[in-house]
Amino acid sequence: MLKYIEVSAPGKVILLGEHAVVYKKKALACSLGKYTTCKIKVIQSSNEITIRESSQLACSQVFEKAVFDDLSGFCKDPTLPTSIIQEQFYKLQLKIKSYTDSKFHQILYEICMFLYLGIASGAIHNSNAGLIIEISSELPFGCGLGSSASLCVALACAFLLLCEVIELQKDCDEESQGHFSDKDLDLINSWALEGEKIAHGQPSGIDNCVITYGGAICFQKGSMRKLESTPPIEIILVNTRVPRNTKEIVLQLRERYKKLPRVYDALFDAMEAITTEFETQLEKLQFDTSTKHESRELFESLKELIALNHGMLRTLGVSHESIEAALNVLHSFGFKGKLTGAGCGGCLFALIAPDCDNDTVTSAVESIENAGYECWKAAIGCNGVRCILHER
């Protein structure tokens, strides 16, 4: 068994097509260069499992291994992802609630899902070793940036490594170091989806997919297609800090749709056309061999499509005064952006042109922060889950 594992997984951002995808239209999601890190340290001659969240909740809890006995034997083979039995999981929830405060519960539930993966392999349950599991994340919780899926992907990868079910690619170039074969990525993704079911009941699988594999993914009517390549793009990412309820927003839009279905169908068709054109322009940018002037025109078309999509979302009634205020600040510096996710709060982003000077970006970020928002510069289309460090 490995003695130490450190794994990181990116976040995700929906570039185009949110809400329209609910009505069977195309949408585009991309990995986000803000990361969740999972560290697992094996402690010999220990009967304890310590779980820490060191970034946002700053919580720590020590369990005796016996707390997780109810999970042993659920999965006979960790290469075959299995949904947890609800009755047994409810028993575990009650045990966890007796240990710690509520803000830590959801993270603990997801970690326990992957503890059961480790227990099933005998890596933990049948050994005299304990574990220290430390989670940290650059992703704010509940803002539509894939924080839950990022945690699940990182945990799935870490525990599969611990169980020695997957392994790092060998004899690979420097760029591929710390990464995994397609087969192992498929297994990580499948286990991460099981973890997402704990958090969200019936997730689409989009978040864990784009976070596992990285790059960009086009999804429609339940099917997903990975874009062959994604050019390096940076964004200004803004968190309005306005909480929102995704389920409620979707239901409210559904009620408006029922009253004017032909009108809303036309809007969703237009949104899909924007997404399709964006994908076409993105491919041109990736393989562009033209002059800097022509490349700049391609990027300007991407920015215009982003702005058009936001206009559609505003028409649908899912924007918010905080989103519009932040976009106005960005617009004053020459950026065009849109909300990402459910809207009515949450996050928004704007593309940064490759020839945009750093001073302009810095000034825009400072102005956004002075207005009371969180703001970062981040890359999109980055690599998926990877192992940073492991020791035997």
Phi, psi and omega in degrees: 000141176295150181267332182209137179223137174227122186231144175232147178225138181284178172264197178214153175224136173276117182284311185210149169098003177301150185074312177299328182296331178296334181257031172068027175261166184284145173221161184230125178239155186218147175292151185238131184283048168236132199239149166257131180245134177240125177243131177236125178242127179273128180248113181291151178054047179227146178245025185236150172237117180256130179240126181232142168242112194256000186255303187251318181272334181051050181246154177212141180213137178253130178240148165281145182302332182299337179302329186262012180301327181298340182271345185294137176088358179296315183247114181283336184218111183293351174278356179238090182306136187227137176289140181289146179284121188300318182301315179290326181292324177299321177299318179294320178303316180298320178296316181296318181299332179283347183266325193212177183277164192295328185293345181263350190298314186296318177297319179296320180299315182291321177297319180297328177302319183273339169298320180294328173298315179293318179299319183301328182277352183085359182295331181245307190299320184261020178240172177261023184254147172253181182225148164243119181247120181240127181246134171219150183214141173271356183266124175294143182286142170069028181246009179082018181255014174080028183299319181293313180294323178298318176298315182296319179294315179298317180293317179301314180298314183296315182287327175294324173294317180301320180280355182059037176271329176240165179215158179289150176297140179253157177052043181251165179287172186299323182294331184265000181296139181086004183252179191230163177291163179300322180297316180291324176297322177299320180291317176302314182298319181294318178292322179298323177298322177297321176294321178297329178297328177294320183281324191233003178080281180233074181289158180286336184090357182293312185300307183295331180292309182292330179285323179293310188269338183077182180074216182233148181228133173261131181226145183197133176051040176085353179254150182233145179224123180280131175293141186301321178203156181230126179293151179294119181228141175248153180228159164264122184249131184236132172254115182289345185067012178269115181290151177211159180250105185303314182300317181295319180297316180296319180293321179295320177294323178299320179295320178293322178300318182299330181282328183222063187299320182293323178294313182290326176299321178296320177296317180293325176297319179295320178296321178293322177298320177297315180298317179297316180293323178298315179299320178297314180293324179297319178295321177297320180295323180297318185253017184291129177239017184274190182285167178300325180297316180292322177296321179296323178294321177300315182292323177297326178293324176297316179298320180294321178294323176299314181295320178298317180298320179294323177301320177296316180296322177295320177297325178291346178088023183248010173276190183201153182301326179292323178293313181296321179295317179294319179296325178296321176297313180298321181297326180295342177256008177092008181265149174240134185216187180202162172290159175227134182094211187290332183085198183056036186125206178071224189242162173216166180212163173222141178287144175254119179295146181302330182263012179287131183283150184299326181298321179295316179298313181300317180295320179296316179297316180297319180295320177296315180295322179295337177277358175101009180259162167275144183210138179220157165261131185214155176269150172237159182078018183286172178298158179278210184300144178210157175266122181277320185203142172211146182225140176266000000 
